[in-house]
């Protein structure tokens, strides 16, 4: 996974057929990601593993890496990160009872003094609001308020919005996602985000074009820096992704493998 698959190989794969029959839903999502940051002085490498399980089947939106905008089913996620300055496990869980839900998050299971607890409500399966308490051993407690809204345009297309702010409204972020079925097996997704921490603000955007269910390529910007990505789907259960970012510190590359069942 150390070297990116050239984009030309993705383009040549556009006409490949689906290898296996397609499961209609998935519940267990597993990801392995290798990141490397290359600059003049040194290289920084990291490996991230993630396993995310939903207690109800998740229906894809027409492409094999999109399952709608809102999470409204009980789920649990375990993360592992190994980097030059980190080696830790993280845990996230979200449980639903009727329209109410609660969440808990530990970024590092070895630092249980740092955690997050949330409580929220889902209105009409389209508006999800929550308040979250973030507790830190070496910093003040922060309350976060979050709202997510999904506008379903038709069976496949949707427009989603998210806004989140802290209790002082010093730090806030907003994002939107547009997902559109063009024709046949061709789809388009557009993601935009803006973040303001009271000192700096960052705008980012990424557009992905799905040639068919096997191949997608994307391009965008993050804080005025170029981003490129490509995805190759073996079938509905397995796919690869490659990502390039031009960042302040140099060039960042990532390669990811996903297995979902």
N, C-alpha and C positions, 0 to 999 in steps of 0.2 A: 504493500500500500504506500510505499515511500514515494513512488513517482506517479505523477498524474497521467491518466490516459489521455492522449491527444484528442482534441475536439474532432479531428477528422475521422477518427474511428467511430465516434458517436454518429456522425453524419452518415457514414457508410452503413450503419446498422438500422437506418430508418425503415427499411423494407423487411426487416426480420419478423417472422411470425411469432405469436405467443407460443411458448414451449409447452406450457401446461394449462389445463382448464383452470378457469379463474374462480377462486373462492369469492363469494359475494361480500363477505365481511371478515374483519380481523379483530383480535382482542389483545394480542401480545406483540409488542413492538420492541425489537432489539437492534441497537446501533453500536458500531465500533468506528471511531474517528481518529485519524492520525493528523496532527497539525505540526507544521514547521514554519518558524519565522526566520527568514534569512536577512541579515544586514551586514554592514561593513565589519563590525567587530566580532560577532559570534552568531551561532545558530541556536534557537530555542525550540526544542521539540516537546510535544505532549501527546498523550494517548488518553482518550476518553471513551468509556463504555457506559451504555445505558440500557436498562430493561424496564419497559413501561407496560403495565397490565391493566386492562379495563375489565370490569365485571359484567359488561354487556357488549354484544357485538357492535363494531363500528363500521358503518357503510361508507365506502369511498365515494367521492363526488364525480367520478368519471375517469380520473387518473389515479395511479396507484400510490401516490404520496400525499393525497389530500382527503381528509375525512371530515370536512365541514369546519365551521368557524368556532363554535362553542363546544366546550366539554361539559356535558350534562349527565355523565355517568360516573359512578364510583370508580376510582382508579388509584393505583399506587406505582411509584417510580423509584428505582434505585440507580444512582449514578456513581461512577468511579472515575477519578482524574489522577493521572500520573504526569507530573511536569517537573521542571527544574526547581520550582519553589512550592510544589504541592504534591501530596500523595494522600488522598482522602476519599471516603465514601460519603455520599449525600443521599437523603431520603425525602421524598415528597408523597403525601397521600391526601386524597380528596374524597370525602364521603357524602352521599346524597340521601336525604330522607324526604320523600315527596318533592317539594320545590326548594327546601332548605338544604344547604350544604355547609360543611366545615372542612378546613384544611390544616395541615401541619407540615412544616418543612424544616429540615436540618441540613444546612449546607455542608457540614462536616460532622459526622457521627462521633468524632473524637473531641469535638468542642460543643458539648450539649448546653453550654451557657448561651450560645448563639442560636436562636431558633425563631420561627415565625408561626403564628396561629391566626387563622382566618375564619370568618363566618359570613355567609351570604345567602342570597335568594335569587331564584330564576323566575322571571315573569314570562308566561306564555311561550316558554321554550325559545325566546328570542332576545331577552334582555337579562343579563347576568350581572348582579351588583354585589360587592363585597367590601368588608373592612378587614384589614389585616394588621396585626400587631407584630412588629419586628423587634426582638429583644437582643441586646448585645452586651457582652461582658465588659467591654472597654468603651462603650458609647451609650448615648441616651436612647431610650425607647422611642421608636418611630411608629406612627399609625399611617397606614396607606389606605386610600379609598380608590376603588376601581369599578369601572362600568364597561361592559362589553355588549354590543348590539349586533345582531345578525339580521339583515334584510334579505330574505330568500326571494330571488327574482323569478325563478322557475325551478324545475326539478333538479337542475345542475348548477345554475348560476346563482351567485350571492354576492352581497356587499357587506363587509364586516367592519366595525369601528371599535376601537378600544381607547380609553383614556384613564390615566392613573396619576394620582398626586399624593404627596405626603401631607401631614396635618398642617404644616406651615405654608403650603403651596409654594415652597421654594424650589422643589424638585418635582417635575411632572413630565409625562410622556404621552404621546398620542400616536396611534397607528391605524392604518386601514388596509384592507385586503379586498381585491376584486378578482373574482373567479368567473371565467366565461367560456362556454362551449362554442367554438367557432363553427365547425362542421365535421361530420364523420368522427374521427378520433383525434382531431386537433383542438387544443385548448390553450387558453391564455390566462396567466395569473399575474397580478401586479400588486406589489407590497410597498407601502410608503410608511415612513416613521419619522417622528420628530421628538427629540429629547432635550430638555433644558434643566440643568442642575443649579441654576442661579448664577453660575460663573461662565459656563460654556454651553453652547447649543449645537446639536448635531442633527442634520437631516440625512436620511438614507432612503434609497429606493431600489427595487429589483423587479424586473419583468422576466417571466419565464414563458417560453413558447414550446408547447408539446407538439412535435411533429406527428406523433402517434402515441400509442401506449408504451412504446419501448424507448423513445428518445426525446429528451428535452434539453434546451440550452437557455441560458439566462444571462442578462447583463444589467448592471446598475452602478450606483455610486453610494459611497458611505463617507460623509464629511468631505465631499468633492474628490474622493479617491475611487478609482475604477475597481469594479468587482465583476468577475466572470464565473459562471458555473455551468456544469453539464451533468446530465443524469442518464444512466442507461439501466432500463428495467429488464431484467431477465424474464420475469413474469410478475404476477401480482404479489408474490411472496418475497422476492429478492431483488435488490437493485443496488447499484453503485452511484456515487456522486463525487464530483471533483470540483474544488472551489479555489479561486485565486483572488487575493485582495492586495491592492497597492496601498500600504499603510505608511504612517509617519516614520515608523521604525525600520521600514524596509519592504520586503515582499513576503506575504503569508500564503502558504499553500495548505490545502486540506484534502484528504481523501476519506470517504466514508462508505461503509457497507451496512446495509439494512436488511434484516430478516424479520418478517412479520407473519403472524399465523392466526 
